[in-house]
Amino acid sequence: MVELKVKARPIGATAVLGRIGHPQVTSETNGQVEVVTGASEPGFNPLDLMFSSLAACLVLSGRIAASKLGVLDKLAEVRAHVTGEKAHEGPSRITRFIVSFRVEGDFTVEQKAEIIHMAEEICTVSNTLKGSPEFSVEIG
Protein backbone atom coordinates (compact mmCIF):
# COMPACT_ATOMS: atom_id res chain seq x y z
CA MET A 1 0.00 0.00 0.00
CA VAL A 2 1.22 3.52 -0.79
CA GLU A 3 1.85 5.80 2.17
CA LEU A 4 0.82 9.38 1.54
CA LYS A 5 2.58 12.32 3.09
CA VAL A 6 0.26 15.19 3.93
CA LYS A 7 1.71 18.68 4.03
CA ALA A 8 -0.20 21.20 6.13
CA ARG A 9 -1.67 24.07 4.13
CA PRO A 10 -3.10 27.33 5.46
CA ILE A 11 -6.89 27.28 5.15
CA GLY A 12 -9.43 30.07 5.03
CA ALA A 13 -10.59 32.91 2.84
CA THR A 14 -11.40 36.60 3.06
CA ALA A 15 -14.19 38.23 1.06
CA VAL A 16 -14.31 41.99 0.49
CA LEU A 17 -17.23 43.93 -0.99
CA GLY A 18 -17.54 47.65 -1.51
CA ARG A 19 -20.66 49.76 -2.04
CA ILE A 20 -20.69 48.64 -5.70
CA GLY A 21 -19.10 45.78 -7.60
CA HIS A 22 -18.64 42.10 -6.89
CA PRO A 23 -17.18 40.35 -3.85
CA GLN A 24 -13.47 39.62 -4.19
CA VAL A 25 -12.36 36.48 -2.39
CA THR A 26 -8.74 35.75 -1.50
CA SER A 27 -7.55 32.47 -0.04
CA GLU A 28 -4.94 32.19 2.69
CA THR A 29 -2.47 31.22 -0.06
CA ASN A 30 -3.38 34.29 -2.17
CA GLY A 31 -5.62 32.54 -4.68
CA GLN A 32 -8.28 34.96 -5.93
CA VAL A 33 -11.75 34.73 -7.40
CA GLU A 34 -14.40 37.30 -8.19
CA VAL A 35 -17.86 36.19 -7.13
CA VAL A 36 -20.77 37.05 -9.41
CA THR A 37 -24.09 38.28 -8.07
CA GLY A 38 -26.46 38.27 -11.05
CA ALA A 39 -28.39 35.15 -11.99
CA SER A 40 -27.34 35.41 -15.65
CA GLU A 41 -23.70 36.45 -15.06
CA PRO A 42 -21.09 33.87 -16.03
CA GLY A 43 -18.78 32.89 -13.20
CA PHE A 44 -19.07 31.50 -9.71
CA ASN A 45 -21.68 32.58 -7.20
CA PRO A 46 -21.43 31.48 -3.55
CA LEU A 47 -23.44 28.28 -4.12
CA ASP A 48 -21.34 27.40 -7.18
CA LEU A 49 -18.25 27.72 -5.01
CA MET A 50 -19.74 25.38 -2.41
CA PHE A 51 -20.70 22.81 -5.06
CA SER A 52 -17.26 23.27 -6.68
CA SER A 53 -15.51 22.67 -3.37
CA LEU A 54 -17.40 19.42 -2.86
CA ALA A 55 -16.78 18.25 -6.45
CA ALA A 56 -13.06 19.09 -6.31
CA CYS A 57 -12.62 17.46 -2.90
CA LEU A 58 -14.36 14.28 -4.07
CA VAL A 59 -12.23 13.87 -7.21
CA LEU A 60 -9.01 14.57 -5.29
CA SER A 61 -10.13 12.07 -2.65
CA GLY A 62 -10.95 9.58 -5.43
CA ARG A 63 -7.39 9.78 -6.68
CA ILE A 64 -6.09 9.38 -3.11
CA ALA A 65 -8.37 6.35 -2.66
CA ALA A 66 -7.07 4.74 -5.86
CA SER A 67 -3.52 5.32 -4.62
CA LYS A 68 -4.28 3.84 -1.18
CA LEU A 69 -5.84 0.81 -2.87
CA GLY A 70 -2.74 0.37 -5.05
CA VAL A 71 -4.62 0.87 -8.33
CA LEU A 72 -3.63 4.43 -9.25
CA ASP A 73 -1.89 3.16 -12.39
CA LYS A 74 -5.30 1.99 -13.71
CA LEU A 75 -7.02 5.33 -13.10
CA ALA A 76 -7.83 7.36 -16.22
CA GLU A 77 -10.19 9.95 -14.73
CA VAL A 78 -12.33 10.74 -11.72
CA ARG A 79 -15.33 13.01 -12.37
CA ALA A 80 -17.87 14.45 -9.93
CA HIS A 81 -20.80 16.66 -10.88
CA VAL A 82 -22.48 18.27 -7.88
CA THR A 83 -25.75 20.15 -7.70
CA GLY A 84 -28.44 20.43 -5.09
CA GLU A 85 -31.95 21.32 -4.06
CA LYS A 86 -32.72 24.52 -2.20
CA ALA A 87 -35.19 24.66 0.67
CA HIS A 88 -38.63 25.97 -0.31
CA GLU A 89 -39.05 27.54 3.12
CA GLY A 90 -36.62 29.47 5.32
CA PRO A 91 -33.92 29.56 6.31
CA SER A 92 -32.25 29.70 2.88
CA ARG A 93 -30.14 26.57 2.51
CA ILE A 94 -29.39 23.50 0.43
CA THR A 95 -31.47 20.58 1.68
CA ARG A 96 -30.02 17.91 -0.61
CA PHE A 97 -26.73 17.49 -2.44
CA ILE A 98 -26.88 15.47 -5.64
CA VAL A 99 -23.56 13.94 -6.68
CA SER A 100 -22.87 12.10 -9.92
CA PHE A 101 -19.53 10.37 -9.37
CA ARG A 102 -17.67 8.49 -12.13
CA VAL A 103 -14.40 6.61 -12.04
CA GLU A 104 -12.86 5.78 -15.42
CA GLY A 105 -10.15 3.20 -15.89
CA ASP A 106 -9.57 -0.53 -15.98
CA PHE A 107 -11.73 -1.35 -12.95
CA THR A 108 -14.52 -3.71 -12.05
CA VAL A 109 -17.83 -2.27 -10.88
CA GLU A 110 -16.88 -3.31 -7.34
CA GLN A 111 -13.51 -1.53 -7.52
CA LYS A 112 -15.19 1.65 -8.78
CA ALA A 113 -17.69 1.48 -5.92
CA GLU A 114 -14.86 0.97 -3.41
CA ILE A 115 -12.95 4.00 -4.75
CA ILE A 116 -16.09 6.16 -4.61
CA HIS A 117 -16.99 4.99 -1.10
CA MET A 118 -13.45 5.58 0.17
CA ALA A 119 -13.32 9.00 -1.54
CA GLU A 120 -16.48 10.05 0.28
CA GLU A 121 -14.92 8.99 3.60
CA ILE A 122 -11.67 10.86 2.85
CA CYS A 123 -13.21 14.12 1.58
CA THR A 124 -13.06 16.86 4.22
CA VAL A 125 -15.76 18.89 2.47
CA SER A 126 -18.31 16.05 2.33
CA ASN A 127 -17.54 15.11 5.93
CA THR A 128 -18.09 18.73 6.98
CA LEU A 129 -21.34 19.13 5.06
CA LYS A 130 -22.70 15.92 6.58
CA GLY A 131 -21.92 17.15 10.09
CA SER A 132 -23.02 20.15 12.05
CA PRO A 133 -19.95 22.37 12.27
CA GLU A 134 -19.87 25.05 14.92
CA PHE A 135 -19.76 28.68 13.78
CA SER A 136 -17.76 31.24 15.71
CA VAL A 137 -18.38 34.82 14.52
CA GLU A 138 -16.19 37.65 15.76
CA ILE A 139 -17.25 41.26 15.30
CA GLY A 140 -14.31 43.37 14.11
C-alpha positions, 0 to 999 in steps of 0.5 A: 500500500502507498503511504501518503505524506500530507503537508499542512496548508493554510486554510481560510478565505477573506471576502471583500465587498464595496458599495458597488461591484462584486465580492473579491475572495482571497484564499490564505495562499493568495488565490483569488476569485471574483464572485458574481451576483447576477443570476445570468452572469457567467462565473461563480456565485457562492453556491457554485463555489460550495458545489465546486468545493465538494466536487473538487474534494471528491475527485481529489479524494478519489485519486487518493483512494485509488492510490491507497488501494494500489490501483492508481496506475489503472485510473484514467479519470475521476469526475464528480458533478455536484448540484443540489436542491434549495429549501422551499421555506426558510432559512435559505439553505441546500437541503439535498446534495446530488452527486454524480460520481464516475471513475474511469479506468480498468476497474470492475464495478466493485472496484469503482464502488470501493474507490467512490466509497473511500473517496467520500470517507476521505473528503473533508468537504463532504464530511463537513457538510454531513456534520453540524460544524460550529460557527464562531463569529467575531465582530471586528 
